[in-house]
Amino acid sequence: MILPCYGDRIFGMTADDEMAFTFPFDRAEEIVEGLEKTHAGGVRYPVPIYLRYQADFPKSYQKLETLWAESKKS
């Protein structure tokens, strides 16, 4: 079975419709079990392409964060 890894998704921009794999039918249960375990462990298929996105909060939130951080110092 070949699934694009995180690097393929992030840097190669592999899209959902480009993912392809093959396996013998008698291994289907094992594959489903493996996918269920990776899902339980936090890995999702299809893997999001842009995993390195850094959220930019609104200015008002950033100001509140600064005030909160300063209040923790006192």
N, C-alpha and C positions, 0 to 999 in steps of 0.2 A: 504494500500500500504506500502510496506517495502522496503526501499532503504538503502544500506550501507552508514553510515555517514562518515565524514572525519576521525574519529578515526578508524573505520573499515578499511578504505582504507590505512591510514598511518601505524597504528600499527598492524593491522590484515592482512595487505597486500592483502585485497580483490581485486581480479582482475576484469576486465571488464566482462569476461565470467562467473563470479560467481554471478553477480548481477541478482536477480530474484524478480519479484513482480507479484501481481495479483490484479485485481480490477473488479468491475461490469461494464459491457460495457456501461451502462447508465451514468456512471461518467467519460467517456473518455474525453468529452469536458472540464470538470472542471480540469482534470489532465493535459491536454495539456496546458490550460491557466496557471495553476500553474507553470509548467515547463518553459513556456515562461517568466513568471514574475521572476522566480529565475535566469534564464539566463540573463535577463535584469539587475538584481541586482548583477551579477558577479559570480554566482554559476554555474558551468558547470557539466553536466553529460555526460560521465563518469567523476568522480572526479579523478584528477591526483593522483597517488599513493604516489609519493615522494615530498610532498609539503614543506618539511623542508630543501630542498636543498639550500645550501649557495654557490653562484657563487664565483669562485676563478679566479679573473682577471689575465691576464698575468703580469709578473713582470714590464714590461715597463708601463702598465696602472697604477699599484700600485705606481710606482715612480712619475708619472705625478699627481696622486691624492695627494701624499705627498707634492709635489711642489705647487700645487694649494691651498692646505689647509694652507701651510706656507705663501703664498702670501696674503691670506685673513686676516691673523693676522696683517699684516703691515698696 
